[in-house]
Amino acid sequence: QRDHHSAATIVRAANAITQATKAPASAMADSTAYFEAAFGPQYVEADDPESPDPDSVASDSLSSAKPYQFQYDGETIQLGGRIDRIDVGRVAGKVVFNVLDYKSGSPRSHNKSAIDQGLALQLPLYALVVEKLLLSAQEALPWQAGYWFVKDKGFQAE
């Protein structure tokens, strides 16, 4: 089954994530963390020993070999990648998730304003991938999304 979403849907998802970040993370009970969740085709770089093995992409319980697909301007867009961390839990009986992306750089270039303006699409796209592809069978909803700056103050919800 293919999900088709417009660019407007991605922006609406970004706004939903922004609203969800106003709720405390501690409200999410019984969470499970998934690291390096893959979706879509993965490519091995011959000269990189750290490059993932494409045969092991869907070996964990969350990864999918299927790409995330949506329609834009009459074209089908297919996305693949790896999400650094997904926390899955429950709030008020609903399955919810957090998306975290680890960053080694400065927080200045990754901020809520850029997401609100549709200039930074990584977190909204990852949230759509998790909701519509990786956790679609659980009807999970985005709870929070943010960056974790390893050289700075840690987590910053966006």
Helices and strands as residue ranges (DSSP letters): H 7-20, G 25-27, E 29-39, G 54-56, E 68-72, E 75-79, E 81-91, E 94-103, G 107-109, H 112-116, H 122-129, I 130-134, G 136-138, E 141-149, E 154-157
